[in-house]
Amino acid sequence: MDSIRLPAEPDVTAPDGSDVRVLVRSERGSMAHFELAAGQTSQAVQHRQVEELWFVVRGEGEMWLGGDAPVVIALEVGVSLRIPPGTPFQFRSTGPGPLAAIAVTMPPWPLDREEAVAAEGPWTPSVLRGGG
């Protein structure tokens, strides 16, 4: 059985610009901790094939999910949400501290191709796009 303790420092910057701490992965899914500093807004992206399930563990913010019926979801500790494949999304930290979430990606985040591509979102991003 695999286990990983949450790293003290980010492992990578996500394509949306958030800090990522890589957690466990299997053949069926992968898990990561995402964090966006207070007052920051991510890049808008959409995933080509993966689905993400988020659970907010710290902070406050908003998540925009685009598509045919765009919606903005209030993010606070305890909120979970689903980002279907192909759905444009963007998030921002609106509280006095960082916004952090645990996310599960199904299938696992691909290491051999660009999965997240730039999208048009409602807010002006304040972080740079990472390589993911």
N, C-alpha and C positions, 0 to 999 in steps of 0.2 A: 504494500500500500504506500502511495506517495504522500508526502506532506511537505508543506513549505510554510515558513513563518513570513509574515508580511515584511518585506524589505524596508529598511530605514530610508533608503533613497530610491527614487524612481529608476527603473530599468531602461525606459525608453520614453520618447514623446509620441503620443498617438497621432494619427493623421488629422484628428480634430484639434490638436494642440494641447490636450490635457496630459498630465504626468501619469505614467502607467507603471505599476508595480505588478510584475508577472507572478501569478499564483499557479496552482496545479493545472494540469491538462491531461486529457486522455484521448483515446481514438474518437470519442463521441462529442467532446466539448472541451472548452478551456475557460479558465477563470482569471480575472485580473481586477486590480483595485485602481480606479480612476480618480484623479484629484484635479480640481481647477481652483486656483487661488481666488480669494475674495475679490469681487468686482470684475472678474475676467469673463469673457465670452468666447466660446469655442468657435472653430471654423465649422461651417455647415458641411456635412458629408453624407454619403449614403453607401451602404455596403452592397456589394454585388450579389453575394450568395449567403452570407451568414445572418443569423438571427441573434439578437442580444436580449438578455433578460437583466434588468438593472434592479439593485436594491440600495437605496440611499442610506449611508451609515453616518454621515456628518454634514452639517451645514444646511443651507437653504438656497433655492434657485428655481429655475424654470427649464423645462425641456419642450422644444418645439418639434412636433412630428408633422412632416409635410404629407403630400399626396392629394388624393381627391377631396378629403375632408380634413384640412389641417387643424391641429389642436395644440394648445399650450397646456402642459401639465405642471402644476406646482410641485416642486421637489422639496421634501423635508425628511428628516430621519424617519424611517419606517415605510416610506413609499416605495413600491415596486412598479415596474413598467416593462412593456415589451416593445422592442424595435424590430418590426418585421423586415425581412430582406428587401432591398430596393427602396426603402422608405427614407427620404431625406430627413435629417435631424440636426438640431443644434441645441446647445445648452449653455446656461450661464449661471454664475454664482452671484446671488443677490444679498447674501447675509454678511455679517461682519467677519466671518472666517471662511476658510476653504469649503468647497462642496466636494464630498467624496462619496463614491458608490462602488459596490462590488458588482461586477458584470460577468455573466456566463455567456459564452459565445458557442453557438451550435450551427454547423459543425465547428471543430476547433479553429481558432484563428489561423489562416493559411500563412505559412512562412515563405512560400515560393512564388507569390504573386501579389500585385496591388489589389487589395480587397476593398479599401475605402477610397472612394473617388469624391472630388469636390462637388458640392451642390450649392444651390442658391438658398439662403436662409433669410429670416426676417431681421436679424440683428447684425450690426457691424462687429466682426470678430476682433478680439484684442490680443490673441495669441497666434503664434506662427504654426503653420502646418508641420507636423512631424512625419517621420517615415514609417511609424507604427511597427 
